[in-house]
Amino acid sequence: MSLLGGVRRHAGTVVLLTVFAAAAGALCFTTLPSSIYPQLEFPRILILVRGGTLPPQPMALTVTRPLEEVTMEVPGIRRVRSRTLRGSAEVAAQFAAGTDMMQALQQVQNRVAEVLGELPAGTQVDVERLTPETFPMLSLNLTGALPDADLRDYAFYVMRPALARVAGVGRLDVAATDTREIEVAADPTRMIAARLTVPDLAAALRDSNVLEPVGRYTEAGRRQRLVLLSALWQAAGDIAQTPVVVHGAAAVRVRDLAAVFPGAPDRDHLIVGNGRDAAVLNISQQPGADMLQVKAAIETTLAELARSLPAGLRISKVYDLAELVATAVANVRDAILLGGLLAALVLLLFLRDWRLTVVSALTLPLTVLATFVIMRLLSESVNLMSMGGLAVAIGLVIDNAVIVVENIHRKLARRTADVEASIEGATNELIAPVVGSTVTTVVVLVPLGVLSGVVGQFFRSLSLTLSAAVLISLLPALTLIPLLCAWLYRRHPHERGDHGAAAPGGPLDRFYSRTLGATLHRPRLMVVVALLLALGGFLLYAAVPSGFLPAMDEGGFVID
């Protein structure tokens, strides 16, 4: 039994499967996560160190070098680079491609924890994995007629917890020009008189502000209760009353040695919004989260917060990566729709048969929707690379349909008595050529899908969607289109005339014949022209600048 014969016998099943695939694709498209780029995993881990005011040379010897040495012991490491400044350092660990970065992160954290006790007192170390989600997707400014410290407190203690509860929200950073601080300014004369040093004063403050369990007891023989001893300060005045040292029956308190008053840390940055003091809140998403859904949930939370804002406070959006993602995806989507429309218009121009044009154009939405099912099964996302692959696939997808329709149209133009036999013969003639050309296209894309590293992660998404769309286009081209053509011409037999493609001897044929004849009579000249074109292309390629990504200014954070 031929392919078309089997399709005709199970025509209802073919139509039902086609409708089911289209419906499943539409559903999958609404649930696919959206992002600007495919899911990327950079094989890089950063160790960020803050060490107070330690000079660069001692910082490099006592902090940076020990961290470098333990990092080099982690399996899969390729290169370790560091940069040391006054009071800070950055150690970048580059791993081999294909390394499990979650496991590498844990191993680096374990190695760093082993040497924390050997680092200078007060050194803070953060170990982070570099991912695109590290960069904020949304930045908010909180402005109003309040001091900087109060703006920071409201952003940190009110807005931050509310936004942290939103599903998909990752890191939340709050920054302002000033933060709330209680300063203890020691008087050198009094300190010398009391025979105390600044470290003694600092130790007394640190040991006094504590909350510790001191015992437990059983209540009525059934419930056990924990007894806590609290010496936590309730106000700034409690700090001044803190004893530093006891001499006999007299206690030397903080107020005897220093002045206690509200203050602010030394300014090393300035944060303003619209010309006013502001607190900025940077919001990052969790890996794998749908950026557009996260943004929608954040906006709902912000609307609730805006209703309870104190008078004079205002929340404004200053950076929105989700808006860029939505715009970029919408632009590529519109390009796909426009490309499909233009392809259908070109087909209508040459066939001059709107029914055949509609039959051919049906393969475009069906193939695109079915591709979304494959993307969902392979955990892909809607991004510039995957949508770009679909845009490129539009021309390749309709090629199979055009070839089959044109051959069917040519066979029917002979006005044979058996319509179904003509359609079946036209389809059988093209099974091998169409399958061969499609597989050839997919084979060319395979190297892009097996590239390693970050480049491979970029192009894998494009290769996957393009290959899936081209392969899926085979099914409607060899099954649904012949079935619809047989149904169409069985019901409209009077429309089988040759009113489609240009007749032999037409303007297009005559132009091609003259051009082909001129080139065949001058083979040496055409070889020279081809070589000159190839040489010119090579020189232009050498002159074109190279880069990993095209230049793009998104108005905010830039991945370098």
C-alpha positions as CSV (number, residue, x, y, z in Angstrom):
1,M,0.0,0.0,0.0
2,S,1.3,3.5,-0.9
3,L,1.7,6.3,1.6
4,L,-1.3,8.2,0.2
5,G,-3.4,5.1,0.2
6,G,-2.7,4.6,3.9
7,V,-3.5,8.2,4.6
8,R,-6.8,8.0,2.8
9,R,-7.8,4.9,4.7
10,H,-7.1,6.7,8.0
11,A,-8.0,10.2,7.0
12,G,-9.9,10.8,10.2
13,T,-7.0,9.7,12.3
14,V,-4.6,12.0,10.4
15,V,-6.9,15.0,10.8
16,L,-7.5,14.3,14.5
17,L,-3.7,13.9,15.2
18,T,-3.1,17.2,13.3
19,V,-5.7,19.0,15.4
20,F,-4.4,17.5,18.6
21,A,-0.8,18.5,17.7
22,A,-1.9,22.1,17.0
23,A,-3.9,22.3,20.2
24,A,-1.0,20.8,22.3
25,G,1.4,23.3,20.7
26,A,-0.8,26.2,21.5
27,L,-1.0,25.0,25.1
28,C,2.7,24.4,25.4
29,F,3.4,27.9,24.0
30,T,1.5,29.5,26.9
31,T,3.4,27.5,29.4
32,L,7.0,27.8,28.0
33,P,9.2,30.0,30.1
34,S,10.4,33.2,28.5
35,S,13.9,34.8,28.7
36,I,16.2,36.9,26.6
37,Y,18.7,34.1,26.1
38,P,18.7,30.3,26.5
39,Q,19.4,28.7,29.8
40,L,23.2,29.3,30.3
41,E,25.6,27.8,32.7
42,F,28.9,29.6,32.8
43,P,31.7,27.4,34.1
44,R,32.9,30.1,36.5
45,I,32.7,30.7,40.2
46,L,33.6,33.9,42.0
47,I,35.0,34.3,45.5
48,L,34.4,37.8,46.7
49,V,36.3,39.0,49.8
50,R,35.9,42.1,51.9
51,G,38.6,42.6,54.5
52,G,38.1,46.1,55.9
53,T,41.0,48.5,55.2
54,L,43.8,46.0,54.9
55,P,46.4,47.2,52.3
56,P,46.8,45.3,49.0
57,Q,50.1,43.6,49.7
58,P,49.1,42.1,53.1
59,M,45.7,41.3,51.6
60,A,47.3,39.4,48.8
61,L,49.6,37.4,51.2
62,T,47.1,36.6,54.0
63,V,43.8,36.4,52.1
64,T,44.1,36.0,48.3
65,R,46.9,33.5,48.2
66,P,45.3,31.0,50.7
67,L,42.0,31.2,48.8
68,E,43.8,30.6,45.4
69,E,45.6,27.5,46.8
70,V,42.5,25.8,48.1
71,T,40.5,26.6,45.0
72,M,43.2,25.0,42.8
73,E,42.4,21.7,44.7
74,V,38.9,21.5,43.4
75,P,38.4,18.8,40.7
76,G,37.7,20.1,37.2
77,I,39.5,23.5,37.7
78,R,41.2,24.9,34.7
79,R,42.3,28.4,35.7
80,V,42.3,30.6,38.7
81,R,42.8,34.4,38.5
82,S,42.6,37.0,41.2
83,R,42.5,40.7,41.7
84,T,43.4,42.3,45.0
85,L,42.6,45.8,46.2
86,R,42.7,47.6,49.5
87,G,40.3,45.8,51.7
88,S,38.9,43.6,49.0
89,A,39.8,40.8,46.6
90,E,38.2,38.7,43.8
91,V,39.2,35.2,42.9
92,A,37.7,33.8,39.7
93,A,37.8,30.1,39.2
94,Q,37.3,28.8,35.6
95,F,36.2,25.2,35.3
96,A,36.3,22.7,32.3
97,A,33.2,22.6,30.0
98,G,30.6,20.1,31.1
99,T,31.5,20.4,34.8
100,D,28.5,20.1,37.2
101,M,28.6,23.6,38.5
102,M,26.3,23.0,41.5
103,Q,28.7,20.3,42.7
104,A,31.7,22.6,41.9
105,L,30.1,25.4,43.9
106,Q,29.7,23.1,46.9
107,Q,33.3,21.9,46.7
108,V,34.6,25.5,46.5
109,Q,32.5,26.5,49.4
110,N,33.9,23.5,51.4
111,R,37.5,24.4,50.5
112,V,37.0,28.0,51.4
113,A,35.4,27.1,54.8
114,E,38.5,25.1,55.7
115,V,40.7,28.3,55.6
116,L,38.2,30.8,57.0
117,G,39.7,30.5,60.5
118,E,43.2,31.3,59.1
119,L,42.1,34.6,57.5
120,P,42.4,37.9,59.3
121,A,39.6,38.7,61.8
122,G,36.6,40.4,60.2
123,T,37.2,39.0,56.7
124,Q,33.9,38.3,54.9
125,V,33.9,35.8,52.1
126,D,31.1,35.1,49.6
127,V,31.2,32.3,47.0
128,E,28.9,32.7,44.1
129,R,28.2,30.9,40.8
130,L,28.1,33.2,37.8
131,T,24.8,32.8,35.9
132,P,22.7,35.3,33.9
133,E,20.2,35.2,36.8
134,T,22.9,36.9,38.9
135,F,22.1,40.2,37.1
136,P,18.9,42.0,38.2
137,M,15.8,41.6,36.1
138,L,14.1,44.6,37.8
139,S,15.3,47.7,39.7
140,L,13.1,49.8,41.8
141,N,13.6,53.2,43.4
142,L,12.0,54.3,46.6
143,T,11.9,58.0,47.0
144,G,10.2,60.4,49.4
145,A,10.6,63.1,52.0
146,L,12.5,60.9,54.4
147,P,16.1,60.6,55.4
148,D,18.2,58.1,53.4
149,A,18.4,55.7,56.4
150,D,14.6,55.7,56.8
151,L,14.1,55.0,53.1
152,R,16.6,52.1,53.3
153,D,14.8,50.7,56.4
154,Y,11.4,50.8,54.7
155,A,12.9,49.1,51.5
156,F,14.7,46.5,53.6
157,Y,12.2,45.6,56.3
158,V,8.9,46.1,54.4
159,M,9.4,45.8,50.7
160,R,12.1,43.2,50.7
161,P,10.2,40.5,52.7
162,A,7.0,41.1,50.7
163,L,8.8,40.7,47.4
164,A,10.9,37.7,48.6
165,R,7.6,35.7,49.0
166,V,6.9,36.0,45.2
167,A,7.4,32.7,43.4
168,G,10.5,32.8,41.2
169,V,12.2,35.7,42.9
170,G,15.8,35.0,43.8
171,R,18.3,37.5,45.2
172,L,17.1,40.9,46.6
173,D,19.7,43.6,47.2
174,V,18.8,46.9,48.9
175,A,21.2,49.9,48.8
176,A,21.0,53.5,49.9
177,T,23.4,56.4,50.5
178,D,23.1,56.1,54.3
179,T,22.2,53.3,56.6
180,R,21.1,53.5,60.3
181,E,24.0,53.3,62.7
182,I,24.8,54.0,66.3
183,E,28.2,55.4,66.8
184,V,30.3,55.0,69.9
185,A,33.1,57.7,69.9
186,A,35.7,56.8,72.5
187,D,37.4,59.7,74.4
188,P,41.2,58.9,74.4
189,T,41.7,60.8,77.7
190,R,39.1,58.8,79.6
191,M,40.3,55.6,78.0
192,I,43.8,56.2,79.2
193,A,42.6,57.1,82.7
194,A,40.6,53.9,82.9
195,R,43.6,51.9,81.5
196,L,41.4,50.5,78.7
197,T,41.9,50.2,75.0
198,V,39.5,50.4,72.1
199,P,39.5,46.6,71.6
200,D,38.5,46.3,75.3
201,L,35.5,48.6,74.6
202,A,34.6,46.7,71.5
203,A,34.8,43.3,73.3
204,A,32.5,44.6,76.1
205,L,29.9,45.8,73.6
206,R,30.1,42.6,71.7
207,D,29.7,40.4,74.8
208,S,26.9,42.4,76.3
209,N,24.4,42.4,73.5
210,V,23.5,38.7,73.7
211,L,20.6,36.3,74.0
212,E,21.6,33.0,75.5
213,P,19.8,29.9,76.9
214,V,20.7,29.4,80.6
215,G,18.6,26.3,81.5
216,R,15.3,24.5,81.1
217,Y,12.6,23.2,83.4
218,T,9.7,20.8,83.2
219,E,6.2,22.3,83.8
220,A,3.7,20.0,85.4
221,G,5.7,17.0,84.4
222,R,4.6,17.3,80.8
223,R,6.0,20.3,79.0
224,Q,9.6,21.3,78.9
225,R,10.4,25.0,78.7
226,L,13.7,26.8,77.8
227,V,14.9,29.6,79.9
228,L,16.6,32.5,77.9
229,L,18.7,35.3,79.3
230,S,18.3,38.4,77.3
231,A,20.7,41.3,77.4
232,L,19.7,42.7,74.1
233,W,19.7,46.5,73.8
234,Q,16.3,48.1,73.4
235,A,17.4,51.6,72.7
236,A,20.5,53.7,72.2
237,G,20.5,54.6,75.9
238,D,21.0,51.0,76.8
239,I,24.4,51.1,75.0
240,A,25.6,53.9,77.1
241,Q,24.7,51.9,80.3
242,T,26.6,48.9,79.3
243,P,29.4,48.1,81.8
244,V,32.9,47.7,80.4
245,V,34.9,46.7,83.5
246,V,34.1,46.4,87.2
247,H,36.5,47.7,89.9
248,G,35.3,46.5,93.2
249,A,31.8,47.8,93.7
250,A,32.1,50.4,90.9
251,A,31.5,49.7,87.3
252,V,33.0,51.7,84.4
253,R,30.3,52.1,81.8
254,V,30.4,53.0,78.2
255,R,29.0,56.5,78.9
256,D,32.1,57.1,81.1
257,L,34.5,56.4,78.2
258,A,32.7,57.4,75.0
259,A,29.8,59.4,73.5
260,V,26.9,57.4,72.1
261,F,24.8,59.0,69.4
262,P,23.0,58.2,66.1
263,G,25.3,58.4,63.1
264,A,25.9,57.0,59.6
265,P,28.8,55.1,58.0
266,D,31.4,56.9,55.9
267,R,29.9,57.6,52.4
268,D,31.5,55.7,49.6
269,H,28.6,55.9,47.2
270,L,25.6,58.1,46.4
271,I,22.2,56.8,45.3
272,V,19.6,59.2,43.9
273,G,16.5,58.9,41.8
274,N,15.0,61.7,39.7
275,G,17.3,64.2,41.5
276,R,16.2,63.0,45.0
277,D,17.6,60.7,47.7
278,A,16.5,57.2,47.0
279,A,16.8,53.6,48.2
280,V,17.3,51.1,45.3
281,L,16.0,47.5,45.3
282,N,17.5,45.1,42.7
283,I,15.5,42.0,42.1
284,S,17.0,38.9,40.4
285,Q,15.1,35.8,39.3
286,Q,15.7,32.2,40.3
287,P,17.4,29.9,37.6
288,G,14.7,28.4,35.3
289,A,11.9,30.8,36.4
290,D,9.7,32.4,33.8
291,M,10.7,36.0,33.7
292,L,7.4,37.3,32.5
293,Q,5.4,35.4,35.1
294,V,7.8,36.6,37.8
295,K,7.4,40.2,36.7
296,A,3.6,39.9,36.7
297,A,3.6,38.6,40.3
298,I,6.0,41.3,41.4
299,E,3.8,44.0,39.9
300,T,0.8,42.6,41.8
301,T,2.8,42.7,45.0
302,L,4.0,46.3,44.3
303,A,0.4,47.4,43.7
304,E,-0.5,46.0,47.2
305,L,2.5,47.8,48.7
306,A,1.7,51.1,47.0
307,R,-1.7,51.2,48.7
308,S,-0.1,51.0,52.2
309,L,2.9,53.3,51.5
310,P,3.4,56.1,54.0
311,A,2.4,59.6,52.7
312,G,5.1,61.0,50.5
313,L,6.8,57.7,49.5
314,R,6.8,56.6,45.9
315,I,8.0,53.4,44.1
316,S,9.3,53.9,40.6
317,K,10.7,51.4,38.1
318,V,14.1,52.3,36.6
319,Y,15.1,49.0,34.9
320,D,13.0,46.2,33.5
321,L,14.7,43.3,31.7
322,A,11.3,41.5,31.4
323,E,10.0,44.3,29.2
324,L,13.0,43.8,26.9
325,V,12.3,40.1,26.8
326,A,8.6,40.6,26.0
327,T,9.4,43.2,23.3
328,A,12.2,41.0,21.7
329,V,10.0,37.9,21.6
330,A,7.1,39.8,20.2
331,N,9.3,41.3,17.5
332,V,10.5,37.9,16.5
333,R,7.0,36.5,16.6
334,D,5.8,39.3,14.3
335,A,8.7,38.6,12.0
336,I,7.6,34.9,11.8
337,L,4.0,35.9,11.0
338,L,5.2,38.4,8.3
339,G,7.6,35.8,6.8
340,G,4.8,33.3,6.6
341,L,2.4,35.8,5.0
342,L,5.0,36.8,2.4
343,A,5.8,33.2,1.6
344,A,2.1,32.6,1.0
345,L,1.8,35.7,-1.2
346,V,4.8,34.5,-3.3
347,L,3.2,31.1,-3.7
348,L,-0.1,32.6,-4.7
349,L,1.7,34.8,-7.3
350,F,3.3,31.8,-9.0
351,L,0.5,29.3,-8.7
352,R,-2.4,31.7,-9.0
353,D,-4.6,29.3,-7.2
354,W,-5.8,30.5,-3.7
355,R,-7.0,27.0,-2.7
356,L,-3.5,25.4,-3.2
357,T,-2.0,28.4,-1.5
358,V,-4.1,27.9,1.6
359,V,-3.3,24.2,1.6
360,S,0.4,25.0,1.5
361,A,0.3,27.8,4.0
362,L,-1.4,25.5,6.5
363,T,1.9,23.7,7.1
364,L,3.4,26.9,8.6
365,P,1.2,27.2,11.8
366,L,0.9,23.5,12.2
367,T,4.7,23.0,12.1
368,V,5.4,26.0,14.4
369,L,2.8,24.8,17.0
370,A,4.1,21.2,16.9
371,T,7.6,22.5,17.4
372,F,6.5,24.1,20.7
373,V,5.6,20.6,21.9
374,I,9.1,19.4,21.2
375,M,10.5,22.5,23.0
376,R,8.3,21.8,26.0
377,L,9.5,18.1,26.1
378,L,13.1,19.2,26.0
379,S,12.7,21.9,28.6
380,E,13.5,24.7,26.2
381,S,12.4,28.3,26.7
382,V,11.0,31.0,24.4
383,N,14.1,33.2,23.8
384,L,15.8,35.1,21.0
385,M,17.7,32.0,19.8
386,S,14.8,29.5,19.7
387,M,12.4,32.1,18.1
388,G,15.2,33.0,15.7
389,G,15.4,29.3,14.7
390,L,11.7,29.2,14.0
391,A,12.0,32.4,11.9
392,V,14.8,30.8,9.8
393,A,12.7,27.6,9.6
394,I,9.7,29.3,8.0
395,G,11.3,29.3,4.5
396,L,12.6,25.8,4.9
397,V,9.3,24.5,6.2
398,I,7.2,25.8,3.4
399,D,9.7,24.5,0.8
400,N,8.5,20.9,1.3
401,A,4.8,22.0,1.0
402,V,5.5,24.1,-2.1
403,I,7.4,21.2,-3.9
404,V,4.6,18.7,-3.2
405,V,1.8,21.1,-4.2
406,E,3.6,22.2,-7.4
407,N,4.1,18.6,-8.5
408,I,0.4,17.8,-7.7
409,H,-0.6,20.9,-9.6
410,R,1.6,19.8,-12.6
411,K,0.1,16.3,-12.6
412,L,-3.5,17.6,-12.4
413,A,-2.9,20.0,-15.3
414,R,-2.7,17.0,-17.6
415,R,-6.5,16.5,-16.9
416,T,-6.2,12.7,-16.4
417,A,-9.4,11.0,-15.4
418,D,-8.3,9.7,-12.0
419,V,-7.6,12.6,-9.7
420,E,-6.5,10.5,-6.8
421,A,-4.1,8.5,-8.9
422,S,-2.5,11.7,-10.2
423,I,-2.1,13.0,-6.6
424,E,-0.7,9.7,-5.4
425,G,1.7,9.5,-8.3
426,A,2.9,13.1,-7.7
427,T,3.4,12.4,-4.0
428,N,5.3,9.1,-4.5
429,E,7.7,10.8,-6.9
430,L,8.8,13.3,-4.3
431,I,9.0,11.1,-1.1
432,A,12.7,10.4,-1.6
433,P,13.8,13.9,-2.8
434,V,11.8,15.7,-0.1
435,V,13.1,13.4,2.7
436,G,16.6,13.6,1.4
437,S,16.7,17.4,1.2
438,T,15.2,17.7,4.7
439,V,17.6,15.3,6.3
440,T,20.5,17.0,4.6
441,T,19.4,20.3,6.1
442,V,19.2,18.8,9.6
443,V,22.6,17.1,9.2
444,V,24.1,20.5,8.5
445,L,22.7,21.8,11.8
446,V,24.0,18.9,13.9
447,P,27.5,20.5,14.5
448,L,25.8,23.6,16.0
449,G,23.9,21.4,18.4
450,V,27.0,19.6,19.7
451,L,29.2,22.6,20.3
452,S,30.6,22.7,23.9
453,G,30.8,25.5,26.4
454,V,28.7,28.7,26.5
455,V,28.7,28.9,22.7
456,G,27.1,25.5,22.4
457,Q,24.4,26.4,24.9
458,F,23.5,29.4,22.7
459,F,23.4,27.6,19.4
460,R,21.9,24.4,20.8
461,S,18.5,26.1,21.2
462,L,18.6,27.5,17.6
463,S,19.7,24.1,16.2
464,L,17.0,22.2,18.1
465,T,14.1,24.4,17.1
466,L,15.2,24.7,13.5
467,S,15.8,20.9,13.2
468,A,12.5,20.0,14.9
469,A,10.5,22.4,12.7
470,V,12.1,21.1,9.4
471,L,11.6,17.5,10.4
472,I,8.0,18.1,11.5
473,S,7.2,19.8,8.2
474,L,7.7,16.5,6.4
475,L,4.6,15.0,8.0
476,P,2.0,17.5,6.7
477,A,3.8,17.8,3.4
478,L,3.6,14.1,2.7
479,T,0.3,13.3,4.4
480,L,-2.1,16.2,5.1
481,I,-1.4,18.2,1.9
482,P,-2.1,15.3,-0.5
483,L,-5.2,14.4,1.5
484,L,-6.5,18.0,1.3
485,C,-5.7,18.2,-2.4
486,A,-7.6,15.0,-3.1
487,W,-10.5,16.3,-1.1
488,L,-10.4,19.7,-2.8
489,Y,-10.3,18.5,-6.5
490,R,-12.8,15.7,-5.9
491,R,-15.3,18.4,-5.0
492,H,-14.1,20.9,-7.5
493,P,-13.1,18.9,-10.6
494,H,-13.7,21.9,-12.9
495,E,-10.8,23.8,-11.4
496,R,-8.1,21.3,-12.6
497,G,-7.0,23.5,-15.5
498,D,-3.5,24.8,-15.9
499,H,-4.1,28.4,-14.6
500,G,-1.2,28.3,-12.3
501,A,2.5,28.2,-13.1
502,A,3.9,30.2,-15.9
503,A,3.5,28.5,-19.2
504,P,6.6,27.3,-21.2
505,G,8.0,30.2,-23.1
506,G,6.8,32.8,-20.6
507,P,8.9,35.8,-19.6
508,L,10.6,34.0,-16.7
509,D,11.5,31.0,-18.8
510,R,12.8,33.1,-21.7
511,F,15.0,35.2,-19.3
512,Y,16.4,32.1,-17.6
513,S,17.1,30.4,-21.0
514,R,19.0,33.4,-22.3
515,T,21.0,33.7,-19.0
516,L,21.8,30.0,-18.9
517,G,22.9,30.0,-22.6
518,A,25.2,32.9,-22.1
519,T,26.9,31.3,-19.1
520,L,27.3,27.9,-20.7
521,H,29.0,29.5,-23.8
522,R,31.6,31.3,-21.6
523,P,32.7,28.7,-19.0
524,R,36.2,30.2,-18.4
525,L,34.8,33.6,-17.8
526,M,32.2,32.3,-15.3
527,V,35.0,30.3,-13.5
528,V,37.0,33.6,-13.2
529,V,34.0,35.5,-11.9
530,A,33.2,32.8,-9.3
531,L,36.8,32.9,-8.1
532,L,36.8,36.7,-7.8
533,L,33.5,36.5,-5.9
534,A,35.0,33.9,-3.5
535,L,38.2,36.0,-3.0
536,G,36.2,39.1,-2.3
537,G,34.0,37.3,0.2
538,F,37.1,36.0,2.0
539,L,38.6,39.5,2.2
540,L,35.4,41.0,3.5
541,Y,35.1,38.2,6.1
542,A,38.7,38.9,7.3
543,A,37.8,42.6,7.7
544,V,34.6,42.1,9.6
545,P,35.1,42.5,13.4
546,S,34.3,39.5,15.6
547,G,32.5,39.1,19.0
548,F,30.5,36.7,21.0
549,L,27.2,38.7,20.9
550,P,26.1,41.6,18.7
551,A,26.3,45.1,20.2
552,M,23.2,45.7,22.3
553,D,22.3,48.5,24.7
554,E,19.4,47.4,26.9
555,G,19.6,50.4,29.1
556,G,20.8,48.7,32.2
557,F,23.1,45.9,33.3
558,V,25.4,44.5,30.7
559,I,26.8,40.9,30.6
560,D,30.5,41.3,29.7
